[in-house]
Amino acid sequence: MISLTNDTKVLIATFSVWKNKKRTSLNGNVEPLLDFFLPKVGKTVLIDQPYPGSDMVLPRIEVYKRGEKPKIYGSSAFFYLLYPFLKMVNYHDTHPSFKIRDFLSIIDWCFRDNSVYDYFIGLEAANAMAGIFLRKLGRIKKVIYYVSDYSPKRFRIKIINDFYLWLDRFCAMHADIIWDVSKAMQPARIEAGLDSTKSAPVLHVPNALYPKQIGIAPLEDIKPFTLVFMGTLGPENGPDIAVEALPIVLKKFSKTMLHIVGGGEEDTKRLKNLTEKLELEKYVVFHGFIGDREKISKTIRIFSLALAPYPYIDGSPRLYGDATKIRAYLAAGLPVITTFVPPLGKDAAEAGAAIQVKDDHKAFANAITKIFTDKNLYFSMRNRAISFAKENTWENEFTKAFVQMSKVARV
């Protein structure tokens, strides 16, 4: 394994959604990265770039040194020139001004700080490009391009999408290593034009969980004939399919209940209207948004089956990304029914922990009925789910990445 010691310096550039002056759980793996590096290296710097729609727009720099209290720094005076432009477009979307901010915030910090960093971890391309530039200047030794979200058809406007693909290819070719959260990303890059012979080595570094999120309920505590959908409730995640499948399941299993764990006022209202339309008010429970990861895990592990009904949308990042929802389900010992959209669904199905079906409510209803009918199938899937997820911790995945990095040429 590559040595991480008290002399090692790490710079991380990622993003967070900030609300009420606090970092929310919607972020680019901030906590897992800090938890991994802080006990192992002498200096860790986090450049946290507020995501569009946050209640702040300027980057926040957190400096952690062994044996010292962390220090928090704001942006330099230069960034206040960008401030009005950022405020004008501070809503949930991709904005060029925020990407410029991200790139410049990294350059700015490295000129303010005298350190030479052993490792730079840049989530997404604008950050990785800054790291590549600073490596040329001798301020960074190794650049890790950490990709949590990718699609070759990310933007509808061709010129913007072409630039997005060019930026990704540039980083893929010039970084020292690529960490992809999904095995589907690199083949998609190559199909979109990346010359595989010029690419940096690629490691599969999947999303993961904390040990307290991995655990199962005793069989006697599991509520029979219960379904759970967890996560954001937008149509792109398929909760409507879960609701629409329920009337068919109820014809055979009249005690079936669907539990929906997730928030968002507009999406919740849409789903409640759908349950009323289908006369399902007695059979659907809305738990609302739960921010605490451990509490979510404890909430869902008492249910029987988990649903991940991602609909097929051409160009959707879900076709190439990791499905943390499915990882959380498996870690709770829940058999999963999903579609052919998420790459992780195929892995879980091959492991015997999931069933993949078409992205329509009838297919989901049939799969639910099949598992409810066959106890042997249920227990087999439950056992496979537990086995699949038991080692899927952040500590294990990042450690494995550094072990593998020591074996590839560029690092």
C-alpha positions as CSV (number, residue, x, y, z in Angstrom):
1,M,0.0,0.0,0.0
2,I,1.1,3.6,-0.6
3,S,2.4,5.0,2.6
4,L,0.2,7.6,4.3
5,T,2.2,9.1,7.2
6,N,2.5,12.2,9.3
7,D,4.6,13.8,6.6
8,T,1.8,13.3,4.0
9,K,-0.2,16.3,2.8
10,V,-3.6,15.9,1.1
11,L,-5.7,18.5,-0.6
12,I,-9.4,17.7,-1.3
13,A,-11.6,19.8,-3.5
14,T,-15.3,18.9,-3.5
15,F,-18.8,20.4,-2.9
16,S,-21.6,20.6,-0.4
17,V,-25.1,21.9,-0.1
18,W,-25.2,24.5,2.7
19,K,-28.4,25.4,4.5
20,N,-28.7,27.6,7.5
21,K,-25.0,28.0,7.6
22,K,-24.5,24.3,8.0
23,R,-23.1,21.6,5.6
24,T,-25.9,19.2,4.8
25,S,-25.7,15.5,4.1
26,L,-25.9,16.4,0.4
27,N,-22.2,16.7,-0.4
28,G,-19.4,15.2,-2.4
29,N,-18.3,12.6,0.1
30,V,-16.8,15.2,2.5
31,E,-17.2,13.2,5.7
32,P,-15.9,9.9,4.3
33,L,-12.8,11.5,2.9
34,L,-12.0,13.5,6.0
35,D,-12.6,10.5,8.2
36,F,-10.2,8.4,6.1
37,F,-7.4,10.9,5.9
38,L,-7.4,12.8,9.2
39,P,-6.1,9.9,11.4
40,K,-3.5,8.9,8.8
41,V,-1.8,12.1,7.4
42,G,-0.2,15.2,8.9
43,K,-2.1,17.8,7.0
44,T,-5.5,17.6,5.2
45,V,-7.1,20.6,3.5
46,L,-10.7,20.6,2.3
47,I,-11.8,23.2,-0.2
48,D,-15.6,23.0,0.1
49,Q,-17.4,24.7,-2.8
50,P,-21.0,25.4,-2.0
51,Y,-23.3,23.8,-4.5
52,P,-25.7,26.1,-6.5
53,G,-28.8,26.7,-4.4
54,S,-26.9,26.9,-1.1
55,D,-27.3,29.8,1.2
56,M,-23.6,30.7,0.6
57,V,-21.7,30.9,-2.7
58,L,-18.0,31.5,-1.8
59,P,-15.7,28.6,-1.1
60,R,-14.7,27.6,2.5
61,I,-11.3,26.2,3.3
62,E,-10.8,23.8,6.2
63,V,-7.2,23.0,7.3
64,Y,-6.6,20.0,9.6
65,K,-3.3,19.3,11.1
66,R,-2.4,16.5,13.5
67,G,-2.7,17.6,17.1
68,E,-4.1,21.0,16.3
69,K,-7.6,22.5,16.1
70,P,-8.9,22.8,12.5
71,K,-8.7,26.3,11.0
72,I,-11.3,27.8,8.8
73,Y,-10.5,30.3,6.0
74,G,-12.7,32.2,3.7
75,S,-12.0,33.2,0.1
76,S,-9.5,35.9,-0.8
77,A,-10.6,39.4,-1.7
78,F,-10.5,38.5,-5.4
79,F,-13.5,36.3,-5.1
80,Y,-15.8,39.1,-4.1
81,L,-15.6,40.3,-7.7
82,L,-17.3,37.0,-8.6
83,Y,-19.8,37.3,-5.8
84,P,-22.6,39.2,-7.6
85,F,-22.4,36.9,-10.6
86,L,-22.6,33.8,-8.4
87,K,-25.6,35.3,-6.5
88,M,-27.5,36.0,-9.7
89,V,-27.4,32.3,-10.7
90,N,-27.5,30.7,-7.3
91,Y,-30.1,28.1,-8.0
92,H,-29.9,24.3,-8.5
93,D,-28.3,23.8,-11.9
94,T,-24.9,23.7,-13.6
95,H,-23.5,27.2,-14.1
96,P,-20.2,28.2,-15.8
97,S,-19.6,30.9,-13.2
98,F,-19.6,28.3,-10.4
99,K,-17.2,26.1,-12.4
100,I,-14.9,29.1,-12.8
101,R,-15.2,29.7,-9.1
102,D,-14.2,26.1,-8.4
103,F,-11.1,26.1,-10.6
104,L,-9.9,29.5,-9.3
105,S,-10.6,28.7,-5.6
106,I,-8.1,25.8,-5.8
107,I,-5.4,27.9,-7.6
108,D,-6.0,30.8,-5.1
109,W,-5.5,28.6,-2.1
110,C,-2.3,27.0,-3.3
111,F,-0.8,30.4,-3.9
112,R,-1.9,31.5,-0.4
113,D,-0.5,28.3,1.2
114,N,3.2,27.3,1.0
115,S,2.6,23.5,1.1
116,V,3.4,21.0,-1.6
117,Y,0.7,18.4,-1.5
118,D,1.4,14.7,-2.0
119,Y,-2.1,14.0,-3.2
120,F,-4.8,16.1,-4.7
121,I,-8.3,14.6,-4.9
122,G,-10.7,16.5,-7.2
123,L,-14.3,15.5,-7.4
124,E,-15.4,16.2,-11.0
125,A,-13.5,17.7,-13.8
126,A,-13.2,21.5,-13.0
127,N,-11.5,20.6,-9.8
128,A,-9.2,17.9,-11.3
129,M,-8.1,20.3,-14.0
130,A,-7.0,22.8,-11.4
131,G,-5.0,20.0,-9.7
132,I,-3.4,19.1,-13.0
133,F,-2.4,22.7,-13.6
134,L,-0.9,23.0,-10.1
135,R,1.0,19.7,-10.6
136,K,2.7,21.4,-13.6
137,L,3.8,24.2,-11.2
138,G,5.2,21.7,-8.7
139,R,2.6,22.4,-6.0
140,I,0.9,19.0,-6.2
141,K,2.6,15.6,-6.8
142,K,-0.2,13.3,-7.7
143,V,-3.7,14.1,-9.0
144,I,-6.7,11.8,-8.4
145,Y,-9.7,12.5,-10.6
146,Y,-12.6,11.3,-8.5
147,V,-15.8,10.9,-10.6
148,S,-19.1,10.5,-8.8
149,D,-21.4,11.6,-11.7
150,Y,-21.0,11.0,-15.5
151,S,-23.1,10.8,-18.6
152,P,-22.0,11.1,-22.3
153,K,-25.3,12.9,-22.9
154,R,-25.2,15.1,-19.8
155,F,-26.4,18.4,-21.5
156,R,-29.0,18.8,-24.2
157,I,-27.2,21.8,-25.8
158,K,-24.5,20.2,-28.0
159,I,-21.8,22.8,-27.6
160,I,-22.1,22.6,-23.8
161,N,-22.1,18.8,-23.8
162,D,-19.1,18.7,-26.1
163,F,-17.2,21.0,-23.8
164,Y,-18.2,18.8,-20.8
165,L,-16.9,15.7,-22.6
166,W,-13.7,17.4,-23.6
167,L,-13.1,18.5,-20.0
168,D,-13.7,15.0,-18.8
169,R,-11.4,13.5,-21.4
170,F,-8.7,16.0,-20.6
171,C,-8.8,15.1,-16.9
172,A,-8.9,11.4,-17.7
173,M,-5.8,11.7,-19.8
174,H,-3.8,14.0,-17.6
175,A,-4.6,12.9,-14.1
176,D,-2.4,10.3,-12.4
177,I,-5.3,8.1,-11.5
178,I,-9.1,8.0,-12.0
179,W,-11.4,6.9,-9.2
180,D,-14.8,6.0,-10.8
181,V,-17.7,5.1,-8.5
182,S,-19.1,2.8,-11.2
183,K,-17.5,0.3,-13.6
184,A,-19.8,1.7,-16.4
185,M,-18.1,5.1,-16.6
186,Q,-14.8,4.3,-18.4
187,P,-16.5,2.2,-21.2
188,A,-18.9,5.1,-21.7
189,R,-16.0,7.6,-21.8
190,I,-14.2,5.5,-24.4
191,E,-17.4,5.2,-26.5
192,A,-17.7,9.0,-26.3
193,G,-14.3,9.5,-27.7
194,L,-11.6,8.9,-25.1
195,D,-8.5,7.1,-26.5
196,S,-8.1,4.3,-23.9
197,T,-4.3,4.1,-24.6
198,K,-3.9,7.7,-23.4
199,S,-6.1,7.3,-20.3
200,A,-4.8,7.3,-16.8
201,P,-5.3,4.1,-14.9
202,V,-8.9,3.6,-13.7
203,L,-9.9,2.2,-10.3
204,H,-13.4,1.3,-9.3
205,V,-13.9,3.1,-6.0
206,P,-17.6,2.6,-5.2
207,N,-19.7,4.6,-2.8
208,A,-19.8,3.0,0.6
209,L,-21.3,3.2,4.1
210,Y,-20.2,3.6,7.7
211,P,-20.1,0.5,9.9
212,K,-23.1,1.7,11.9
213,Q,-25.1,1.8,8.7
214,I,-24.5,-1.9,8.1
215,G,-26.7,-4.1,10.2
216,I,-29.8,-6.2,10.0
217,A,-32.9,-6.6,12.2
218,P,-33.8,-10.0,13.8
219,L,-36.2,-11.9,11.7
220,E,-38.9,-11.6,14.3
221,D,-38.7,-7.8,14.1
222,I,-39.2,-7.7,10.3
223,K,-42.7,-6.5,9.4
224,P,-44.2,-9.0,6.8
225,F,-45.5,-7.7,3.5
226,T,-43.8,-4.4,3.8
227,L,-42.1,-2.5,0.9
228,V,-39.8,0.5,1.3
229,F,-38.7,3.2,-1.1
230,M,-35.9,5.4,0.2
231,G,-34.3,8.5,-1.3
232,T,-35.2,11.6,-3.2
233,L,-38.7,11.5,-4.6
234,G,-38.3,13.0,-8.0
235,P,-39.9,11.0,-11.0
236,E,-36.4,10.3,-12.2
237,N,-36.0,7.9,-9.2
238,G,-39.2,6.1,-9.8
239,P,-41.3,6.4,-6.6
240,D,-44.4,6.7,-8.8
241,I,-43.7,3.2,-10.2
242,A,-43.6,1.9,-6.6
243,V,-47.0,3.5,-5.8
244,E,-48.6,2.3,-9.0
245,A,-47.5,-1.3,-8.4
246,L,-49.2,-1.5,-5.0
247,P,-52.8,-2.0,-6.2
248,I,-51.8,-5.1,-8.1
249,V,-49.8,-6.5,-5.2
250,L,-52.8,-5.9,-2.8
251,K,-55.0,-8.1,-4.9
252,K,-53.0,-11.1,-3.7
253,F,-51.4,-9.8,-0.5
254,S,-54.0,-7.5,1.1
255,K,-51.9,-6.5,4.1
256,T,-49.1,-5.0,2.0
257,M,-47.8,-1.6,3.0
258,L,-45.5,0.8,1.2
259,H,-43.2,3.0,3.3
260,I,-41.7,6.0,1.6
261,V,-38.6,7.5,3.2
262,G,-37.7,10.9,1.7
263,G,-38.6,14.5,1.5
264,G,-39.2,17.5,-0.7
265,E,-42.5,19.3,-0.4
266,E,-43.4,19.3,-4.1
267,D,-42.5,15.7,-4.8
268,T,-44.3,14.5,-1.6
269,K,-47.4,16.4,-2.7
270,R,-47.3,14.7,-6.1
271,L,-47.0,11.2,-4.6
272,K,-49.7,11.9,-2.0
273,N,-52.0,13.0,-4.8
274,L,-51.2,9.8,-6.7
275,T,-52.0,7.6,-3.6
276,E,-55.4,9.5,-3.2
277,K,-56.2,8.9,-6.9
278,L,-55.5,5.2,-6.5
279,E,-57.3,5.1,-3.1
280,L,-54.2,3.9,-1.4
281,E,-54.1,6.2,1.6
282,K,-54.4,3.3,4.1
283,Y,-51.5,1.4,2.4
284,V,-48.8,4.1,2.0
285,V,-46.8,5.6,4.9
286,F,-44.8,8.8,4.3
287,H,-41.9,9.0,6.8
288,G,-40.5,12.3,5.4
289,F,-36.9,13.3,5.1
290,I,-34.4,11.7,7.6
291,G,-31.0,13.4,7.6
292,D,-29.2,11.0,9.9
293,R,-27.7,8.1,8.0
294,E,-27.7,5.7,10.9
295,K,-31.3,6.5,11.7
296,I,-32.3,5.8,8.1
297,S,-30.5,2.4,8.2
298,K,-32.4,1.5,11.4
299,T,-35.7,2.7,9.9
300,I,-35.5,0.6,6.7
301,R,-34.1,-2.6,8.1
302,I,-37.4,-3.7,9.6
303,F,-39.1,-3.8,6.2
304,S,-39.4,-6.9,4.0
305,L,-38.4,-5.7,0.5
306,A,-36.7,-2.6,-1.0
307,L,-37.6,-0.9,-4.3
308,A,-35.3,1.0,-6.6
309,P,-37.5,1.6,-9.7
310,Y,-35.2,3.9,-11.7
311,P,-37.0,4.6,-15.0
312,Y,-34.9,4.6,-18.2
313,I,-34.1,8.2,-19.3
314,D,-31.7,8.5,-22.2
315,G,-28.5,10.1,-21.1
316,S,-29.3,9.9,-17.4
317,P,-26.3,9.8,-15.1
318,R,-28.0,6.9,-13.3
319,L,-27.2,4.7,-16.3
320,Y,-23.5,5.1,-15.4
321,G,-23.3,6.0,-11.7
322,D,-23.4,4.2,-8.4
323,A,-26.7,3.7,-6.6
324,T,-26.1,4.5,-2.9
325,K,-29.8,3.7,-2.3
326,I,-29.2,0.1,-3.3
327,R,-26.1,-0.1,-1.2
328,A,-28.0,1.1,1.8
329,Y,-30.8,-1.4,1.1
330,L,-28.4,-4.3,0.9
331,A,-26.6,-3.2,4.0
332,A,-29.9,-3.5,5.9
333,G,-30.3,-7.0,4.7
334,L,-33.2,-6.2,2.3
335,P,-33.7,-8.0,-1.0
336,V,-33.9,-5.5,-3.8
337,I,-36.1,-5.1,-6.8
338,T,-34.7,-2.7,-9.3
339,T,-34.6,-1.9,-13.0
340,F,-31.9,-2.4,-15.7
341,V,-30.8,1.2,-15.3
342,P,-28.3,1.3,-12.4
343,P,-25.1,-0.7,-13.0
344,L,-25.0,-1.8,-9.4
345,G,-28.4,-3.5,-9.9
346,K,-26.7,-5.9,-12.3
347,D,-23.9,-6.7,-9.7
348,A,-26.5,-7.2,-7.0
349,A,-28.6,-9.4,-9.2
350,E,-25.6,-11.5,-10.2
351,A,-24.8,-11.9,-6.5
352,G,-28.4,-13.2,-5.9
353,A,-29.4,-10.2,-3.8
354,A,-31.6,-8.4,-6.3
355,I,-34.0,-8.9,-9.1
356,Q,-33.9,-6.7,-12.2
357,V,-37.2,-6.0,-14.1
358,K,-38.5,-3.5,-16.6
359,D,-39.2,0.0,-15.4
360,D,-43.0,-0.3,-15.2
361,H,-45.4,-0.9,-12.3
362,K,-46.7,-4.3,-13.6
363,A,-43.2,-5.8,-13.7
364,F,-42.5,-4.5,-10.2
365,A,-45.8,-5.9,-8.9
366,N,-45.0,-9.3,-10.4
367,A,-41.5,-9.4,-8.8
368,I,-42.9,-8.3,-5.4
369,T,-45.6,-11.0,-5.6
370,K,-43.0,-13.6,-6.6
371,I,-40.8,-12.9,-3.6
372,F,-43.7,-12.7,-1.1
373,T,-44.9,-16.1,-2.4
374,D,-41.5,-17.9,-2.2
375,K,-40.0,-17.8,1.3
376,N,-37.0,-19.8,0.2
377,L,-36.2,-17.1,-2.5
378,Y,-36.7,-14.3,0.1
379,F,-34.3,-15.9,2.6
380,S,-31.8,-16.6,-0.1
381,M,-31.9,-13.0,-1.3
382,R,-31.7,-11.7,2.2
383,N,-28.6,-13.8,3.0
384,R,-26.9,-12.7,-0.3
385,A,-27.7,-9.1,0.5
386,I,-26.0,-9.3,3.8
387,S,-22.9,-11.0,2.3
388,F,-22.8,-8.4,-0.6
389,A,-22.7,-5.4,1.7
390,K,-20.8,-6.5,4.9
391,E,-17.4,-5.2,3.7
392,N,-18.7,-2.1,1.8
393,T,-17.3,0.5,4.2
394,W,-15.6,3.8,3.3
395,E,-12.5,2.7,5.2
396,N,-12.3,-0.5,3.2
397,E,-13.0,1.0,-0.2
398,F,-10.5,3.9,0.2
399,T,-7.8,1.6,1.7
400,K,-8.3,-0.8,-1.2
401,A,-7.9,2.1,-3.7
402,F,-4.6,3.1,-2.2
403,V,-3.4,-0.5,-2.3
404,Q,-4.3,-0.8,-5.9
405,M,-2.8,2.6,-6.7
406,S,0.6,1.3,-5.6
407,K,0.4,-1.2,-8.4
408,V,-0.2,1.2,-11.3
409,A,2.4,3.0,-13.3
410,R,1.5,6.7,-13.0
411,V,1.3,6.7,-9.2
